[in-house]
Amino acid sequence: MEDKQAMENILLSAKGVCDLYMHGALEASDTRVHQAFDRALNESICIQDDIYKKMQAKGWYPTEQVDQQKIDKVKQKFSTSMS
């Protein structure tokens, strides 16, 4: 398996773990269980971010600059729907 593909798989797994911990934190009825899921989620988010940064540094996760007009349009859309 190629390094890029391996990193993509690791990133997808990390994102999946974050999703599971998030739902665990949301659904936990006990404060201690909620806190445990919350800590695990925060640690997992940091791990996911590290993986992303390594991939981006190698050019394996290219990002695109968004036009400011598009950003403003979306902001306007959601600011009026929230009012």
HTML snippet that shows the backbone in 3Dmol.js (N, CA, C, O; Angstrom):
<script src="https://3Dmol.org/build/3Dmol-min.js"></script>
<div id="view" style="width:600px;height:400px;position:relative"></div>
<script>
const pdb = `
ATOM      1  N   MET A   1       0.857  -1.188   0.000  1.00  0.00           N
ATOM      2  CA  MET A   1       0.000   0.000   0.000  1.00  0.00           C
ATOM      3  C   MET A   1       0.892   1.237   0.000  1.00  0.00           C
ATOM      4  O   MET A   1       1.896   1.302   0.709  1.00  0.00           O
ATOM      5  N   GLU A   2       0.516   2.175  -0.779  1.00  0.00           N
ATOM      6  CA  GLU A   2       1.212   3.450  -0.886  1.00  0.00           C
ATOM      7  C   GLU A   2       1.091   4.255   0.403  1.00  0.00           C
ATOM      8  O   GLU A   2       0.103   4.130   1.127  1.00  0.00           O
ATOM      9  N   ASP A   3       2.108   5.091   0.695  1.00  0.00           N
ATOM     10  CA  ASP A   3       2.069   5.930   1.902  1.00  0.00           C
ATOM     11  C   ASP A   3       0.854   6.850   1.906  1.00  0.00           C
ATOM     12  O   ASP A   3       0.193   7.017   2.932  1.00  0.00           O
ATOM     13  N   LYS A   4       0.568   7.441   0.755  1.00  0.00           N
ATOM     14  CA  LYS A   4      -0.572   8.366   0.680  1.00  0.00           C
ATOM     15  C   LYS A   4      -1.871   7.644   1.010  1.00  0.00           C
ATOM     16  O   LYS A   4      -2.683   8.153   1.782  1.00  0.00           O
ATOM     17  N   GLN A   5      -2.070   6.487   0.445  1.00  0.00           N
ATOM     18  CA  GLN A   5      -3.298   5.737   0.695  1.00  0.00           C
ATOM     19  C   GLN A   5      -3.381   5.307   2.160  1.00  0.00           C
ATOM     20  O   GLN A   5      -4.458   5.330   2.756  1.00  0.00           O
ATOM     21  N   ALA A   6      -2.257   4.920   2.731  1.00  0.00           N
ATOM     22  CA  ALA A   6      -2.232   4.536   4.142  1.00  0.00           C
ATOM     23  C   ALA A   6      -2.629   5.719   5.023  1.00  0.00           C
ATOM     24  O   ALA A   6      -3.406   5.565   5.966  1.00  0.00           O
ATOM     25  N   MET A   7      -2.096   6.891   4.715  1.00  0.00           N
ATOM     26  CA  MET A   7      -2.436   8.089   5.501  1.00  0.00           C
ATOM     27  C   MET A   7      -3.903   8.453   5.318  1.00  0.00           C
ATOM     28  O   MET A   7      -4.555   8.877   6.272  1.00  0.00           O
ATOM     29  N   GLU A   8      -4.427   8.295   4.116  1.00  0.00           N
ATOM     30  CA  GLU A   8      -5.852   8.561   3.895  1.00  0.00           C
ATOM     31  C   GLU A   8      -6.708   7.627   4.752  1.00  0.00           C
ATOM     32  O   GLU A   8      -7.698   8.054   5.348  1.00  0.00           O
ATOM     33  N   ASN A   9      -6.323   6.360   4.811  1.00  0.00           N
ATOM     34  CA  ASN A   9      -7.061   5.404   5.627  1.00  0.00           C
ATOM     35  C   ASN A   9      -6.982   5.737   7.112  1.00  0.00           C
ATOM     36  O   ASN A   9      -7.969   5.620   7.839  1.00  0.00           O
ATOM     37  N   ILE A  10      -5.799   6.153   7.553  1.00  0.00           N
ATOM     38  CA  ILE A  10      -5.630   6.536   8.957  1.00  0.00           C
ATOM     39  C   ILE A  10      -6.471   7.764   9.270  1.00  0.00           C
ATOM     40  O   ILE A  10      -7.104   7.836  10.323  1.00  0.00           O
ATOM     41  N   LEU A  11      -6.478   8.731   8.356  1.00  0.00           N
ATOM     42  CA  LEU A  11      -7.273   9.944   8.569  1.00  0.00           C
ATOM     43  C   LEU A  11      -8.766   9.608   8.637  1.00  0.00           C
ATOM     44  O   LEU A  11      -9.480  10.121   9.499  1.00  0.00           O
ATOM     45  N   LEU A  12      -9.230   8.757   7.740  1.00  0.00           N
ATOM     46  CA  LEU A  12     -10.639   8.358   7.764  1.00  0.00           C
ATOM     47  C   LEU A  12     -10.987   7.642   9.067  1.00  0.00           C
ATOM     48  O   LEU A  12     -12.060   7.857   9.630  1.00  0.00           O
ATOM     49  N   SER A  13     -10.095   6.807   9.536  1.00  0.00           N
ATOM     50  CA  SER A  13     -10.327   6.120  10.812  1.00  0.00           C
ATOM     51  C   SER A  13     -10.373   7.116  11.966  1.00  0.00           C
ATOM     52  O   SER A  13     -11.221   7.008  12.853  1.00  0.00           O
ATOM     53  N   ALA A  14      -9.464   8.082  11.954  1.00  0.00           N
ATOM     54  CA  ALA A  14      -9.442   9.094  13.010  1.00  0.00           C
ATOM     55  C   ALA A  14     -10.731   9.912  13.003  1.00  0.00           C
ATOM     56  O   ALA A  14     -11.276  10.225  14.062  1.00  0.00           O
ATOM     57  N   LYS A  15     -11.217  10.257  11.821  1.00  0.00           N
ATOM     58  CA  LYS A  15     -12.475  10.998  11.726  1.00  0.00           C
ATOM     59  C   LYS A  15     -13.640  10.161  12.249  1.00  0.00           C
ATOM     60  O   LYS A  15     -14.540  10.684  12.906  1.00  0.00           O
ATOM     61  N   GLY A  16     -13.619   8.865  11.956  1.00  0.00           N
ATOM     62  CA  GLY A  16     -14.662   7.973  12.446  1.00  0.00           C
ATOM     63  C   GLY A  16     -14.657   7.879  13.961  1.00  0.00           C
ATOM     64  O   GLY A  16     -15.712   7.864  14.594  1.00  0.00           O
ATOM     65  N   VAL A  17     -13.463   7.816  14.540  1.00  0.00           N
ATOM     66  CA  VAL A  17     -13.337   7.781  15.998  1.00  0.00           C
ATOM     67  C   VAL A  17     -13.887   9.076  16.598  1.00  0.00           C
ATOM     68  O   VAL A  17     -14.600   9.039  17.602  1.00  0.00           O
ATOM     69  N   CYS A  18     -13.565  10.207  15.997  1.00  0.00           N
ATOM     70  CA  CYS A  18     -14.088  11.492  16.479  1.00  0.00           C
ATOM     71  C   CYS A  18     -15.616  11.482  16.463  1.00  0.00           C
ATOM     72  O   CYS A  18     -16.255  11.952  17.404  1.00  0.00           O
ATOM     73  N   ASP A  19     -16.186  10.953  15.406  1.00  0.00           N
ATOM     74  CA  ASP A  19     -17.643  10.882  15.291  1.00  0.00           C
ATOM     75  C   ASP A  19     -18.236  10.020  16.408  1.00  0.00           C
ATOM     76  O   ASP A  19     -19.241  10.397  17.011  1.00  0.00           O
ATOM     77  N   LEU A  20     -17.631   8.887  16.681  1.00  0.00           N
ATOM     78  CA  LEU A  20     -18.126   8.009  17.746  1.00  0.00           C
ATOM     79  C   LEU A  20     -18.034   8.685  19.109  1.00  0.00           C
ATOM     80  O   LEU A  20     -18.984   8.635  19.890  1.00  0.00           O
ATOM     81  N   TYR A  21     -16.903   9.315  19.400  1.00  0.00           N
ATOM     82  CA  TYR A  21     -16.743   9.993  20.686  1.00  0.00           C
ATOM     83  C   TYR A  21     -17.708  11.166  20.821  1.00  0.00           C
ATOM     84  O   TYR A  21     -18.237  11.417  21.903  1.00  0.00           O
ATOM     85  N   MET A  22     -17.937  11.889  19.716  1.00  0.00           N
ATOM     86  CA  MET A  22     -18.877  13.008  19.768  1.00  0.00           C
ATOM     87  C   MET A  22     -20.268  12.512  20.142  1.00  0.00           C
ATOM     88  O   MET A  22     -20.931  13.094  21.001  1.00  0.00           O
ATOM     89  N   HIS A  23     -20.709  11.435  19.495  1.00  0.00           N
ATOM     90  CA  HIS A  23     -22.032  10.905  19.804  1.00  0.00           C
ATOM     91  C   HIS A  23     -22.084  10.346  21.221  1.00  0.00           C
ATOM     92  O   HIS A  23     -23.111  10.455  21.890  1.00  0.00           O
ATOM     93  N   GLY A  24     -21.005   9.759  21.678  1.00  0.00           N
ATOM     94  CA  GLY A  24     -20.949   9.284  23.055  1.00  0.00           C
ATOM     95  C   GLY A  24     -21.096  10.430  24.035  1.00  0.00           C
ATOM     96  O   GLY A  24     -21.813  10.315  25.029  1.00  0.00           O
ATOM     97  N   ALA A  25     -20.421  11.534  23.760  1.00  0.00           N
ATOM     98  CA  ALA A  25     -20.523  12.704  24.639  1.00  0.00           C
ATOM     99  C   ALA A  25     -21.926  13.293  24.611  1.00  0.00           C
ATOM    100  O   ALA A  25     -22.456  13.694  25.647  1.00  0.00           O
ATOM    101  N   LEU A  26     -22.521  13.346  23.439  1.00  0.00           N
ATOM    102  CA  LEU A  26     -23.871  13.905  23.324  1.00  0.00           C
ATOM    103  C   LEU A  26     -24.918  13.052  24.029  1.00  0.00           C
ATOM    104  O   LEU A  26     -25.865  13.581  24.611  1.00  0.00           O
ATOM    105  N   GLU A  27     -24.750  11.747  23.978  1.00  0.00           N
ATOM    106  CA  GLU A  27     -25.759  10.831  24.499  1.00  0.00           C
ATOM    107  C   GLU A  27     -25.536  10.430  25.953  1.00  0.00           C
ATOM    108  O   GLU A  27     -26.431   9.855  26.574  1.00  0.00           O
ATOM    109  N   ALA A  28     -24.372  10.719  26.504  1.00  0.00           N
ATOM    110  CA  ALA A  28     -24.059  10.283  27.865  1.00  0.00           C
ATOM    111  C   ALA A  28     -24.976  10.967  28.881  1.00  0.00           C
ATOM    112  O   ALA A  28     -25.116  12.190  28.885  1.00  0.00           O
ATOM    113  N   SER A  29     -25.588  10.168  29.730  1.00  0.00           N
ATOM    114  CA  SER A  29     -26.471  10.732  30.761  1.00  0.00           C
ATOM    115  C   SER A  29     -25.717  10.962  32.067  1.00  0.00           C
ATOM    116  O   SER A  29     -26.172  11.731  32.915  1.00  0.00           O
ATOM    117  N   ASP A  30     -24.584  10.312  32.237  1.00  0.00           N
ATOM    118  CA  ASP A  30     -23.777  10.467  33.443  1.00  0.00           C
ATOM    119  C   ASP A  30     -22.668  11.487  33.180  1.00  0.00           C
ATOM    120  O   ASP A  30     -22.013  11.436  32.139  1.00  0.00           O
ATOM    121  N   THR A  31     -22.459  12.395  34.103  1.00  0.00           N
ATOM    122  CA  THR A  31     -21.471  13.464  33.926  1.00  0.00           C
ATOM    123  C   THR A  31     -20.070  12.904  33.723  1.00  0.00           C
ATOM    124  O   THR A  31     -19.326  13.393  32.872  1.00  0.00           O
ATOM    125  N   ARG A  32     -19.704  11.887  34.492  1.00  0.00           N
ATOM    126  CA  ARG A  32     -18.356  11.321  34.358  1.00  0.00           C
ATOM    127  C   ARG A  32     -18.167  10.639  33.013  1.00  0.00           C
ATOM    128  O   ARG A  32     -17.094  10.727  32.415  1.00  0.00           O
ATOM    129  N   VAL A  33     -19.189   9.968  32.540  1.00  0.00           N
ATOM    130  CA  VAL A  33     -19.110   9.329  31.220  1.00  0.00           C
ATOM    131  C   VAL A  33     -19.006  10.403  30.140  1.00  0.00           C
ATOM    132  O   VAL A  33     -18.212  10.279  29.207  1.00  0.00           O
ATOM    133  N   HIS A  34     -19.810  11.455  30.271  1.00  0.00           N
ATOM    134  CA  HIS A  34     -19.756  12.573  29.321  1.00  0.00           C
ATOM    135  C   HIS A  34     -18.357  13.177  29.289  1.00  0.00           C
ATOM    136  O   HIS A  34     -17.809  13.422  28.215  1.00  0.00           O
ATOM    137  N   GLN A  35     -17.786  13.415  30.449  1.00  0.00           N
ATOM    138  CA  GLN A  35     -16.444  14.004  30.518  1.00  0.00           C
ATOM    139  C   GLN A  35     -15.395  13.088  29.896  1.00  0.00           C
ATOM    140  O   GLN A  35     -14.472  13.561  29.233  1.00  0.00           O
ATOM    141  N   ALA A  36     -15.532  11.783  30.107  1.00  0.00           N
ATOM    142  CA  ALA A  36     -14.581  10.835  29.518  1.00  0.00           C
ATOM    143  C   ALA A  36     -14.656  10.875  27.991  1.00  0.00           C
ATOM    144  O   ALA A  36     -13.631  10.911  27.311  1.00  0.00           O
ATOM    145  N   PHE A  37     -15.880  10.868  27.465  1.00  0.00           N
ATOM    146  CA  PHE A  37     -16.037  10.965  26.012  1.00  0.00           C
ATOM    147  C   PHE A  37     -15.524  12.307  25.490  1.00  0.00           C
ATOM    148  O   PHE A  37     -14.907  12.374  24.427  1.00  0.00           O
ATOM    149  N   ASP A  38     -15.782  13.364  26.241  1.00  0.00           N
ATOM    150  CA  ASP A  38     -15.354  14.698  25.826  1.00  0.00           C
ATOM    151  C   ASP A  38     -13.827  14.782  25.763  1.00  0.00           C
ATOM    152  O   ASP A  38     -13.273  15.328  24.809  1.00  0.00           O
ATOM    153  N   ARG A  39     -13.153  14.244  26.772  1.00  0.00           N
ATOM    154  CA  ARG A  39     -11.680  14.234  26.759  1.00  0.00           C
ATOM    155  C   ARG A  39     -11.156  13.400  25.584  1.00  0.00           C
ATOM    156  O   ARG A  39     -10.237  13.810  24.874  1.00  0.00           O
ATOM    157  N   ALA A  40     -11.755  12.231  25.398  1.00  0.00           N
ATOM    158  CA  ALA A  40     -11.326  11.362  24.296  1.00  0.00           C
ATOM    159  C   ALA A  40     -11.553  12.048  22.947  1.00  0.00           C
ATOM    160  O   ALA A  40     -10.726  11.935  22.042  1.00  0.00           O
ATOM    161  N   LEU A  41     -12.675  12.759  22.816  1.00  0.00           N
ATOM    162  CA  LEU A  41     -12.965  13.487  21.582  1.00  0.00           C
ATOM    163  C   LEU A  41     -11.910  14.552  21.328  1.00  0.00           C
ATOM    164  O   LEU A  41     -11.392  14.662  20.216  1.00  0.00           O
ATOM    165  N   ASN A  42     -11.588  15.335  22.345  1.00  0.00           N
ATOM    166  CA  ASN A  42     -10.596  16.403  22.167  1.00  0.00           C
ATOM    167  C   ASN A  42      -9.230  15.841  21.789  1.00  0.00           C
ATOM    168  O   ASN A  42      -8.547  16.404  20.933  1.00  0.00           O
ATOM    169  N   GLU A  43      -8.822  14.733  22.420  1.00  0.00           N
ATOM    170  CA  GLU A  43      -7.554  14.101  22.067  1.00  0.00           C
ATOM    171  C   GLU A  43      -7.590  13.590  20.623  1.00  0.00           C
ATOM    172  O   GLU A  43      -6.618  13.728  19.881  1.00  0.00           O
ATOM    173  N   SER A  44      -8.710  13.005  20.243  1.00  0.00           N
ATOM    174  CA  SER A  44      -8.851  12.465  18.887  1.00  0.00           C
ATOM    175  C   SER A  44      -8.840  13.572  17.844  1.00  0.00           C
ATOM    176  O   SER A  44      -8.292  13.390  16.757  1.00  0.00           O
ATOM    177  N   ILE A  45      -9.433  14.707  18.159  1.00  0.00           N
ATOM    178  CA  ILE A  45      -9.413  15.850  17.239  1.00  0.00           C
ATOM    179  C   ILE A  45      -7.979  16.325  17.031  1.00  0.00           C
ATOM    180  O   ILE A  45      -7.593  16.664  15.913  1.00  0.00           O
ATOM    181  N   CYS A  46      -7.190  16.351  18.105  1.00  0.00           N
ATOM    182  CA  CYS A  46      -5.780  16.753  17.974  1.00  0.00           C
ATOM    183  C   CYS A  46      -5.008  15.767  17.105  1.00  0.00           C
ATOM    184  O   CYS A  46      -4.191  16.176  16.280  1.00  0.00           O
ATOM    185  N   ILE A  47      -5.260  14.478  17.283  1.00  0.00           N
ATOM    186  CA  ILE A  47      -4.603  13.456  16.465  1.00  0.00           C
ATOM    187  C   ILE A  47      -4.999  13.622  14.998  1.00  0.00           C
ATOM    188  O   ILE A  47      -4.158  13.572  14.101  1.00  0.00           O
ATOM    189  N   GLN A  48      -6.293  13.818  14.780  1.00  0.00           N
ATOM    190  CA  GLN A  48      -6.786  14.005  13.408  1.00  0.00           C
ATOM    191  C   GLN A  48      -6.128  15.228  12.776  1.00  0.00           C
ATOM    192  O   GLN A  48      -5.763  15.199  11.601  1.00  0.00           O
ATOM    193  N   ASP A  49      -5.977  16.295  13.543  1.00  0.00           N
ATOM    194  CA  ASP A  49      -5.361  17.515  13.032  1.00  0.00           C
ATOM    195  C   ASP A  49      -3.891  17.279  12.675  1.00  0.00           C
ATOM    196  O   ASP A  49      -3.407  17.781  11.660  1.00  0.00           O
ATOM    197  N   ASP A  50      -3.188  16.519  13.507  1.00  0.00           N
ATOM    198  CA  ASP A  50      -1.785  16.199  13.208  1.00  0.00           C
ATOM    199  C   ASP A  50      -1.665  15.407  11.910  1.00  0.00           C
ATOM    200  O   ASP A  50      -0.791  15.680  11.087  1.00  0.00           O
ATOM    201  N   ILE A  51      -2.540  14.434  11.734  1.00  0.00           N
ATOM    202  CA  ILE A  51      -2.524  13.628  10.505  1.00  0.00           C
ATOM    203  C   ILE A  51      -2.795  14.518   9.295  1.00  0.00           C
ATOM    204  O   ILE A  51      -2.105  14.426   8.280  1.00  0.00           O
ATOM    205  N   TYR A  52      -3.808  15.382   9.412  1.00  0.00           N
ATOM    206  CA  TYR A  52      -4.153  16.300   8.327  1.00  0.00           C
ATOM    207  C   TYR A  52      -2.957  17.186   7.962  1.00  0.00           C
ATOM    208  O   TYR A  52      -2.641  17.356   6.785  1.00  0.00           O
ATOM    209  N   LYS A  53      -2.298  17.747   8.976  1.00  0.00           N
ATOM    210  CA  LYS A  53      -1.168  18.646   8.719  1.00  0.00           C
ATOM    211  C   LYS A  53      -0.028  17.916   8.015  1.00  0.00           C
ATOM    212  O   LYS A  53       0.615  18.479   7.129  1.00  0.00           O
ATOM    213  N   LYS A  54       0.226  16.670   8.401  1.00  0.00           N
ATOM    214  CA  LYS A  54       1.280  15.892   7.742  1.00  0.00           C
ATOM    215  C   LYS A  54       0.913  15.611   6.292  1.00  0.00           C
ATOM    216  O   LYS A  54       1.763  15.680   5.405  1.00  0.00           O
ATOM    217  N   MET A  55      -0.343  15.296   6.058  1.00  0.00           N
ATOM    218  CA  MET A  55      -0.788  15.043   4.687  1.00  0.00           C
ATOM    219  C   MET A  55      -0.719  16.309   3.844  1.00  0.00           C
ATOM    220  O   MET A  55      -0.293  16.272   2.690  1.00  0.00           O
ATOM    221  N   GLN A  56      -1.137  17.419   4.420  1.00  0.00           N
ATOM    222  CA  GLN A  56      -1.117  18.682   3.687  1.00  0.00           C
ATOM    223  C   GLN A  56       0.319  19.083   3.353  1.00  0.00           C
ATOM    224  O   GLN A  56       0.586  19.587   2.263  1.00  0.00           O
ATOM    225  N   ALA A  57       1.241  18.861   4.288  1.00  0.00           N
ATOM    226  CA  ALA A  57       2.650  19.212   4.060  1.00  0.00           C
ATOM    227  C   ALA A  57       3.246  18.418   2.896  1.00  0.00           C
ATOM    228  O   ALA A  57       4.129  18.913   2.195  1.00  0.00           O
ATOM    229  N   LYS A  58       2.770  17.199   2.691  1.00  0.00           N
ATOM    230  CA  LYS A  58       3.256  16.367   1.588  1.00  0.00           C
ATOM    231  C   LYS A  58       2.474  16.600   0.297  1.00  0.00           C
ATOM    232  O   LYS A  58       2.762  15.985  -0.730  1.00  0.00           O
ATOM    233  N   GLY A  59       1.474  17.499   0.356  1.00  0.00           N
ATOM    234  CA  GLY A  59       0.660  17.767  -0.826  1.00  0.00           C
ATOM    235  C   GLY A  59      -0.404  16.715  -1.072  1.00  0.00           C
ATOM    236  O   GLY A  59      -0.975  16.652  -2.161  1.00  0.00           O
ATOM    237  N   TRP A  60      -0.679  15.882  -0.065  1.00  0.00           N
ATOM    238  CA  TRP A  60      -1.650  14.805  -0.201  1.00  0.00           C
ATOM    239  C   TRP A  60      -3.059  15.224   0.183  1.00  0.00           C
ATOM    240  O   TRP A  60      -4.000  14.448   0.015  1.00  0.00           O
ATOM    241  N   TYR A  61      -3.220  16.438   0.696  1.00  0.00           N
ATOM    242  CA  TYR A  61      -4.537  16.933   1.080  1.00  0.00           C
ATOM    243  C   TYR A  61      -4.617  18.396   0.642  1.00  0.00           C
ATOM    244  O   TYR A  61      -4.558  19.311   1.463  1.00  0.00           O
ATOM    245  N   PRO A  62      -4.752  18.590  -0.652  1.00  0.00           N
ATOM    246  CA  PRO A  62      -4.768  19.964  -1.154  1.00  0.00           C
ATOM    247  C   PRO A  62      -6.046  20.702  -0.736  1.00  0.00           C
ATOM    248  O   PRO A  62      -7.131  20.125  -0.671  1.00  0.00           O
ATOM    249  N   THR A  63      -5.882  21.953  -0.467  1.00  0.00           N
ATOM    250  CA  THR A  63      -7.040  22.789  -0.129  1.00  0.00           C
ATOM    251  C   THR A  63      -7.161  23.900  -1.161  1.00  0.00           C
ATOM    252  O   THR A  63      -6.209  24.225  -1.870  1.00  0.00           O
ATOM    253  N   GLU A  64      -8.330  24.459  -1.224  1.00  0.00           N
ATOM    254  CA  GLU A  64      -8.622  25.483  -2.216  1.00  0.00           C
ATOM    255  C   GLU A  64      -9.052  26.763  -1.512  1.00  0.00           C
ATOM    256  O   GLU A  64      -9.859  26.728  -0.584  1.00  0.00           O
ATOM    257  N   GLN A  65      -8.519  27.875  -1.951  1.00  0.00           N
ATOM    258  CA  GLN A  65      -8.943  29.162  -1.413  1.00  0.00           C
ATOM    259  C   GLN A  65     -10.346  29.482  -1.939  1.00  0.00           C
ATOM    260  O   GLN A  65     -10.624  29.340  -3.130  1.00  0.00           O
ATOM    261  N   VAL A  66     -11.205  29.908  -1.046  1.00  0.00           N
ATOM    262  CA  VAL A  66     -12.568  30.247  -1.434  1.00  0.00           C
ATOM    263  C   VAL A  66     -12.651  31.756  -1.637  1.00  0.00           C
ATOM    264  O   VAL A  66     -12.099  32.532  -0.857  1.00  0.00           O
ATOM    265  N   ASP A  67     -13.334  32.149  -2.673  1.00  0.00           N
ATOM    266  CA  ASP A  67     -13.538  33.555  -2.980  1.00  0.00           C
ATOM    267  C   ASP A  67     -14.306  34.226  -1.839  1.00  0.00           C
ATOM    268  O   ASP A  67     -15.290  33.677  -1.343  1.00  0.00           O
ATOM    269  N   GLN A  68     -13.863  35.392  -1.432  1.00  0.00           N
ATOM    270  CA  GLN A  68     -14.487  36.108  -0.313  1.00  0.00           C
ATOM    271  C   GLN A  68     -15.969  36.380  -0.559  1.00  0.00           C
ATOM    272  O   GLN A  68     -16.756  36.391   0.387  1.00  0.00           O
ATOM    273  N   GLN A  69     -16.356  36.596  -1.798  1.00  0.00           N
ATOM    274  CA  GLN A  69     -17.771  36.827  -2.115  1.00  0.00           C
ATOM    275  C   GLN A  69     -18.618  35.601  -1.760  1.00  0.00           C
ATOM    276  O   GLN A  69     -19.738  35.744  -1.270  1.00  0.00           O
ATOM    277  N   LYS A  70     -18.094  34.414  -2.002  1.00  0.00           N
ATOM    278  CA  LYS A  70     -18.822  33.189  -1.654  1.00  0.00           C
ATOM    279  C   LYS A  70     -18.972  33.062  -0.142  1.00  0.00           C
ATOM    280  O   LYS A  70     -20.025  32.663   0.355  1.00  0.00           O
ATOM    281  N   ILE A  71     -17.920  33.400   0.578  1.00  0.00           N
ATOM    282  CA  ILE A  71     -17.972  33.357   2.042  1.00  0.00           C
ATOM    283  C   ILE A  71     -19.023  34.336   2.552  1.00  0.00           C
ATOM    284  O   ILE A  71     -19.835  33.993   3.411  1.00  0.00           O
ATOM    285  N   ASP A  72     -19.004  35.551   2.022  1.00  0.00           N
ATOM    286  CA  ASP A  72     -19.963  36.568   2.446  1.00  0.00           C
ATOM    287  C   ASP A  72     -21.395  36.151   2.139  1.00  0.00           C
ATOM    288  O   ASP A  72     -22.302  36.403   2.932  1.00  0.00           O
ATOM    289  N   LYS A  73     -21.598  35.518   0.998  1.00  0.00           N
ATOM    290  CA  LYS A  73     -22.932  35.057   0.608  1.00  0.00           C
ATOM    291  C   LYS A  73     -23.458  34.010   1.591  1.00  0.00           C
ATOM    292  O   LYS A  73     -24.618  34.066   2.000  1.00  0.00           O
ATOM    293  N   VAL A  74     -22.617  33.072   1.962  1.00  0.00           N
ATOM    294  CA  VAL A  74     -23.030  32.034   2.920  1.00  0.00           C
ATOM    295  C   VAL A  74     -23.286  32.648   4.294  1.00  0.00           C
ATOM    296  O   VAL A  74     -24.254  32.291   4.966  1.00  0.00           O
ATOM    297  N   LYS A  75     -22.426  33.562   4.708  1.00  0.00           N
ATOM    298  CA  LYS A  75     -22.628  34.233   6.001  1.00  0.00           C
ATOM    299  C   LYS A  75     -23.955  34.976   6.016  1.00  0.00           C
ATOM    300  O   LYS A  75     -24.695  34.918   6.997  1.00  0.00           O
ATOM    301  N   GLN A  76     -24.251  35.670   4.933  1.00  0.00           N
ATOM    302  CA  GLN A  76     -25.504  36.415   4.831  1.00  0.00           C
ATOM    303  C   GLN A  76     -26.692  35.462   4.883  1.00  0.00           C
ATOM    304  O   GLN A  76     -27.678  35.732   5.568  1.00  0.00           O
ATOM    305  N   LYS A  77     -26.599  34.364   4.170  1.00  0.00           N
ATOM    306  CA  LYS A  77     -27.684  33.389   4.131  1.00  0.00           C
ATOM    307  C   LYS A  77     -28.002  32.869   5.536  1.00  0.00           C
ATOM    308  O   LYS A  77     -29.169  32.795   5.920  1.00  0.00           O
ATOM    309  N   PHE A  78     -26.983  32.516   6.292  1.00  0.00           N
ATOM    310  CA  PHE A  78     -27.225  31.948   7.619  1.00  0.00           C
ATOM    311  C   PHE A  78     -27.536  33.011   8.663  1.00  0.00           C
ATOM    312  O   PHE A  78     -28.226  32.721   9.640  1.00  0.00           O
ATOM    313  N   SER A  79     -27.049  34.223   8.483  1.00  0.00           N
ATOM    314  CA  SER A  79     -27.381  35.264   9.460  1.00  0.00           C
ATOM    315  C   SER A  79     -28.863  35.669   9.340  1.00  0.00           C
ATOM    316  O   SER A  79     -29.494  36.011  10.339  1.00  0.00           O
ATOM    317  N   THR A  80     -29.414  35.628   8.117  1.00  0.00           N
ATOM    318  CA  THR A  80     -30.827  35.968   7.966  1.00  0.00           C
ATOM    319  C   THR A  80     -31.719  34.822   8.394  1.00  0.00           C
ATOM    320  O   THR A  80     -32.832  35.051   8.867  1.00  0.00           O
ATOM    321  N   SER A  81     -31.251  33.581   8.237  1.00  0.00           N
ATOM    322  CA  SER A  81     -32.080  32.438   8.640  1.00  0.00           C
ATOM    323  C   SER A  81     -32.070  32.244  10.159  1.00  0.00           C
ATOM    324  O   SER A  81     -32.960  31.589  10.700  1.00  0.00           O
ATOM    325  N   MET A  82     -31.085  32.799  10.843  1.00  0.00           N
ATOM    326  CA  MET A  82     -30.995  32.673  12.296  1.00  0.00           C
ATOM    327  C   MET A  82     -31.781  33.770  13.000  1.00  0.00           C
ATOM    328  O   MET A  82     -32.008  33.686  14.207  1.00  0.00           O
ATOM    329  N   SER A  83     -32.193  34.779  12.280  1.00  0.00           N
ATOM    330  CA  SER A  83     -32.895  35.921  12.898  1.00  0.00           C
ATOM    331  C   SER A  83     -34.345  35.610  13.144  1.00  0.00           C
ATOM    332  O   SER A  83     -35.080  36.456  13.656  1.00  0.00           O
TER     333      SER A  83
END
`;
const viewer = $3Dmol.createViewer("view");
viewer.addModel(pdb, "pdb");
viewer.setStyle({}, {cartoon: {color: "spectrum"}});
viewer.zoomTo();
viewer.render();
</script>
